[in-house]
């Protein structure tokens, strides 16, 4: 088992997500809560992007052929 100093830290969410999470949670100072909300925002943004992409590319769903 690696020593704690050898364990890589978790990746940091993108700055835009951290800023938005901080704006949404002004009273929260716990980084783990802000980080968790930031990752939720990243996931939501990716899902919206994927849905828009599928809408235009899938001929079976009325998108471009």
Residue frames as qw, qx, qy, qz and C-alpha x, y, z in Angstrom:
[[0.000, 0.891, 0.455, 0.000, 0.00, 0.00, 0.00],
 [0.423, 0.498, -0.046, 0.755, 1.50, 3.38, -0.95],
 [0.280, -0.343, -0.445, 0.778, 2.23, 5.96, 1.70],
 [0.161, 0.819, 0.476, -0.278, -0.28, 8.85, 1.85],
 [0.045, -0.732, 0.258, 0.629, 2.22, 11.20, 0.20],
 [0.181, -0.173, 0.813, 0.526, 2.43, 8.82, -2.79],
 [0.301, 0.556, 0.774, -0.038, -1.32, 8.66, -3.43],
 [0.141, 0.227, 0.343, 0.901, -2.20, 11.01, -6.28],
 [0.220, 0.328, 0.441, -0.806, -4.76, 13.62, -5.37],
 [0.439, 0.587, 0.680, -0.027, -8.13, 13.60, -7.05],
 [0.318, 0.319, 0.369, 0.813, -8.36, 15.70, -10.20],
 [0.046, 0.411, 0.312, -0.855, -9.60, 19.23, -9.70],
 [0.416, 0.687, 0.596, -0.005, -12.81, 20.22, -11.49],
 [0.404, 0.482, 0.256, 0.734, -12.53, 22.86, -14.24],
 [0.166, -0.101, -0.283, 0.939, -12.25, 26.46, -13.03],
 [0.341, -0.229, -0.312, -0.856, -15.59, 27.46, -14.60],
 [0.647, -0.388, -0.629, -0.189, -17.36, 24.75, -12.58],
 [0.489, -0.261, -0.529, 0.642, -15.60, 25.71, -9.34],
 [0.009, -0.041, 0.047, -0.998, -16.57, 29.37, -9.84],
 [0.507, -0.301, -0.433, -0.681, -20.19, 28.49, -10.52],
 [0.660, -0.354, -0.653, 0.115, -20.36, 26.09, -7.55],
 [0.344, -0.156, -0.403, 0.834, -18.85, 28.76, -5.30],
 [0.218, -0.147, -0.133, -0.956, -21.45, 31.25, -6.54],
 [0.626, -0.325, -0.555, -0.441, -24.25, 28.76, -5.89],
 [0.758, -0.453, -0.436, 0.177, -22.98, 27.90, -2.40],
 [0.164, 0.761, -0.227, 0.585, -21.72, 31.21, -0.94],
 [0.581, -0.671, 0.270, -0.374, -22.03, 30.06, 2.68],
 [0.988, -0.095, 0.053, 0.107, -20.05, 26.84, 2.12],
 [0.001, 0.860, -0.509, -0.043, -16.31, 26.88, 2.79],
 [0.735, -0.233, 0.635, 0.046, -15.70, 23.11, 2.71],
 [0.163, 0.511, -0.635, -0.557, -13.72, 22.33, -0.45],
 [0.172, 0.045, 0.977, 0.120, -15.10, 18.78, -0.70],
 [0.339, 0.619, 0.624, -0.335, -18.68, 20.09, -0.96],
 [0.264, 0.764, -0.169, -0.565, -17.74, 22.77, -3.51],
 [0.011, -0.386, 0.833, 0.395, -15.76, 20.21, -5.52],
 [0.297, 0.267, 0.915, -0.057, -18.64, 17.74, -5.45],
 [0.371, 0.745, 0.370, -0.414, -21.06, 20.38, -6.75],
 [0.143, 0.690, -0.458, -0.542, -18.56, 21.46, -9.41],
 [0.123, -0.141, 0.940, 0.287, -18.29, 17.88, -10.70],
 [0.360, 0.524, 0.737, -0.229, -22.12, 17.69, -10.78],
 [0.301, 0.799, 0.007, -0.521, -22.12, 20.81, -12.97],
 [0.018, 0.496, -0.741, -0.453, -19.50, 19.28, -15.27],
 [0.256, 0.145, 0.953, 0.066, -21.54, 16.09, -15.62],
 [0.359, 0.689, 0.511, -0.369, -24.73, 18.05, -16.37],
 [0.214, 0.754, -0.286, -0.551, -22.96, 20.16, -18.99],
 [0.075, -0.291, 0.886, 0.352, -21.56, 17.04, -20.66],
 [0.322, 0.371, 0.865, -0.101, -24.98, 15.38, -20.71],
 [0.348, 0.779, 0.231, -0.468, -26.57, 18.48, -22.29],
 [0.109, 0.635, -0.567, -0.512, -23.81, 18.62, -24.89],
 [0.182, -0.069, 0.961, 0.198, -24.21, 14.92, -25.71],
 [0.372, 0.556, 0.695, -0.262, -28.00, 15.28, -26.05],
 [0.316, 0.796, -0.058, -0.512, -27.66, 18.23, -28.44],
 [0.004, -0.486, 0.771, 0.410, -25.03, 16.38, -30.44],
 [0.277, 0.152, 0.948, 0.042, -27.22, 13.26, -30.73],
 [0.395, 0.656, 0.441, -0.468, -30.23, 15.34, -31.74],
 [0.355, 0.769, -0.244, -0.472, -28.49, 16.62, -34.86],
 [0.076, 0.508, -0.818, -0.258, -26.52, 13.50, -35.84],
 [0.319, 0.060, 0.939, -0.114, -28.98, 10.64, -35.45],
 [0.298, -0.018, -0.539, -0.787, -31.19, 10.23, -38.56],
 [0.346, -0.356, -0.866, -0.057, -33.47, 7.83, -36.63],
 [0.220, -0.581, -0.548, 0.560, -34.24, 10.62, -34.17],
 [0.231, 0.910, 0.343, -0.007, -34.96, 13.30, -36.76],
 [0.338, -0.724, 0.268, 0.538, -31.42, 14.61, -37.08],
 [0.339, 0.694, -0.443, -0.456, -29.30, 15.09, -40.15],
 [0.973, 0.177, 0.134, -0.059, -28.86, 12.16, -42.52]]
